Amino acid sequence: MADAARLAVVVGAAGGLGRALAERLVLDAAYDRVIALSRRRPQDWPDDARRSWFEADILDEGSLAAAAQAISALGAPTRIIVASGRLHGEGLLPEKSMRALNAEAMSALFAINAVGPSLVAKHLLPLTPRDAPSLFAALSARVGSIGDNHLGGWHSYRASKAALNMLVRTLAIEHRRTRPLGSCVVLHPGTVDTALSAPFHTGIPMDQRLSPNRSAAALLSVMDALGLDDNGGFFAWDAAPIPW
Ligand SMILES: NC(=O)c1ccc[n+]([C@@H]2O[C@H](COP(=O)([O-])OP(=O)(O)OC[C@H]3O[C@@H](n4cnc5c(N)ncnc54)[C@H](OP(=O)(O)O)[C@@H]3O)[C@@H](O)[C@H]2O)c1
């Protein structure tokens, strides 16, 4: 029987970083096919021999289960990247002080940034090969580091990413029991020029901002260089470990 196709899956592939990551993976000979998962089809993303798209909302388990079934018919994912996330939106603005805390907004950020990626893991990690290396990487944020929090503010986003970090660390331990060559990590992409960060660029010098393409290239290099001992770790786009 022919070997199973080597798949890379990018969740949130219509976003700034997700799209850049997906495009770079298409050029990577390590993968036979790149699968984009998102609520809306990424612009100009064709279905051809190297690319597929399946609709998935990370908060809708039915859609994740259907996507998992469609992916399993194509092969086995050896890289799964969760590039979805939210910082602001309708009714959602990063808090400047505790006076702005609001249960609904907090719950929405926790759902998208922490619960959703865990549900992606629940449905897609079982598709990874048992006897070959694989990597699950979720995009977190340095502001989710508790040890690195010297500024305060952005309470819900920070806390949702800290929760994501704990969830991925926990998944990493569990996943290793059945996938001795499988790893799960959280990554900080840098400050990247996307819709998510655009309203907060004031005051950040240009040389401290990355294009989605540059960040994606750096993140993929970090992923390629990770070893088995890095399972459950939290790393920045420049490969430096970040304190929890
Ligand atoms: N940009 C930065 O400076 C920066 C810094 C640190 C960390 N990060 C993290 O990097 C990741 C990617 O961010 P980005 O900058 O690329 O932001 P982005 O361009 O806004 O992309 C985020 C994507 O997440 C998707 N998404 C949100 N809720 C979803 C859901 N329920 N189901 C499926 N997809 C959903 C969005 O889809 P829709 O377009 O359909 O809403 C959007 O495509 C995020 O986790 C973010 O927190 C970014």
Ligand as a Chemical Component Dictionary entry (heavy atoms), coordinates in Angstrom:
data_LIG
# 
_chem_comp.id                   LIG 
_chem_comp.type                 NON-POLYMER 
_chem_comp.pdbx_formal_charge   0 
_chem_comp.three_letter_code    LIG 
# 
loop_
_chem_comp_atom.comp_id 
_chem_comp_atom.atom_id 
_chem_comp_atom.alt_atom_id 
_chem_comp_atom.type_symbol 
_chem_comp_atom.charge 
_chem_comp_atom.model_Cartn_x 
_chem_comp_atom.model_Cartn_y 
_chem_comp_atom.model_Cartn_z 
_chem_comp_atom.pdbx_ordinal 
LIG N1  N1  N 0  -0.743  39.856 15.057 1  
LIG C1  C1  C 0  -0.038  39.898 16.155 2  
LIG O1  O1  O 0  0.703   40.864 16.417 3  
LIG C2  C2  C 0  -0.112  38.774 17.149 4  
LIG C3  C3  C 0  0.691   38.847 18.308 5  
LIG C4  C4  C 0  0.637   37.817 19.236 6  
LIG C5  C5  C 0  -0.192  36.721 19.021 7  
LIG N2  N2  N 1  -0.965  36.677 17.891 8  
LIG C6  C6  C 0  -1.833  35.505 17.715 9  
LIG O2  O2  O 0  -1.659  34.967 16.424 10 
LIG C7  C7  C 0  -2.882  34.345 15.983 11 
LIG C8  C8  C 0  -3.217  34.834 14.569 12 
LIG O3  O3  O 0  -3.507  36.217 14.638 13 
LIG P1  P1  P 0  -3.521  37.194 13.353 14 
LIG O4  O4  O 0  -2.668  38.343 13.730 15 
LIG O5  O5  O -1 -3.254  36.426 12.121 16 
LIG O6  O6  O 0  -5.047  37.686 13.428 17 
LIG P2  P2  P 0  -6.194  37.730 12.320 18 
LIG O7  O7  O 0  -5.641  38.192 11.017 19 
LIG O8  O8  O 0  -7.298  38.523 12.949 20 
LIG O9  O9  O 0  -6.607  36.191 12.182 21 
LIG C9  C9  C 0  -7.292  35.525 13.193 22 
LIG C10 C10 C 0  -8.193  34.506 12.542 23 
LIG O10 O10 O 0  -8.883  33.763 13.554 24 
LIG C11 C11 C 0  -10.118 33.415 12.995 25 
LIG N3  N3  N 0  -11.143 33.048 13.967 26 
LIG C12 C12 C 0  -11.647 33.763 14.975 27 
LIG N4  N4  N 0  -12.626 33.086 15.573 28 
LIG C13 C13 C 0  -12.752 31.913 14.908 29 
LIG C14 C14 C 0  -13.603 30.791 15.026 30 
LIG N5  N5  N 0  -14.554 30.718 15.965 31 
LIG N6  N6  N 0  -13.444 29.744 14.175 32 
LIG C15 C15 C 0  -12.489 29.794 13.208 33 
LIG N7  N7  N 0  -11.645 30.838 13.046 34 
LIG C16 C16 C 0  -11.806 31.881 13.885 35 
LIG C17 C17 C 0  -10.559 34.685 12.284 36 
LIG O11 O11 O 0  -11.542 34.377 11.329 37 
LIG P3  P3  P 0  -12.567 35.490 10.781 38 
LIG O12 O12 O 0  -11.723 36.337 9.859  39 
LIG O13 O13 O 0  -13.606 34.675 10.090 40 
LIG O14 O14 O 0  -13.073 36.237 11.982 41 
LIG C18 C18 C 0  -9.265  35.150 11.662 42 
LIG O15 O15 O 0  -9.132  34.647 10.344 43 
LIG C19 C19 C 0  -3.932  34.684 17.050 44 
LIG O16 O16 O 0  -4.068  33.607 17.938 45 
LIG C20 C20 C 0  -3.324  35.863 17.792 46 
LIG O17 O17 O 0  -3.783  35.959 19.121 47 
LIG C21 C21 C 0  -0.947  37.673 16.951 48 
# 
loop_
_chem_comp_bond.comp_id 
_chem_comp_bond.atom_id_1 
_chem_comp_bond.atom_id_2 
_chem_comp_bond.value_order 
_chem_comp_bond.pdbx_ordinal 
LIG N1  C1  SING 1  
LIG C1  O1  DOUB 2  
LIG C1  C2  SING 3  
LIG C2  C3  SING 4  
LIG C2  C21 DOUB 5  
LIG C3  C4  DOUB 6  
LIG C4  C5  SING 7  
LIG C5  N2  DOUB 8  
LIG N2  C6  SING 9  
LIG N2  C21 SING 10 
LIG C6  O2  SING 11 
LIG C6  C20 SING 12 
LIG O2  C7  SING 13 
LIG C7  C8  SING 14 
LIG C7  C19 SING 15 
LIG C8  O3  SING 16 
LIG O3  P1  SING 17 
LIG P1  O4  DOUB 18 
LIG P1  O5  SING 19 
LIG P1  O6  SING 20 
LIG O6  P2  SING 21 
LIG P2  O7  DOUB 22 
LIG P2  O8  SING 23 
LIG P2  O9  SING 24 
LIG O9  C9  SING 25 
LIG C9  C10 SING 26 
LIG C10 O10 SING 27 
LIG C10 C18 SING 28 
LIG O10 C11 SING 29 
LIG C11 N3  SING 30 
LIG C11 C17 SING 31 
LIG N3  C12 SING 32 
LIG N3  C16 SING 33 
LIG C12 N4  DOUB 34 
LIG N4  C13 SING 35 
LIG C13 C14 SING 36 
LIG C13 C16 DOUB 37 
LIG C14 N5  SING 38 
LIG C14 N6  DOUB 39 
LIG N6  C15 SING 40 
LIG C15 N7  DOUB 41 
LIG N7  C16 SING 42 
LIG C17 O11 SING 43 
LIG C17 C18 SING 44 
LIG O11 P3  SING 45 
LIG P3  O12 DOUB 46 
LIG P3  O13 SING 47 
LIG P3  O14 SING 48 
LIG C18 O15 SING 49 
LIG C19 O16 SING 50 
LIG C19 C20 SING 51 
LIG C20 O17 SING 52 
# 
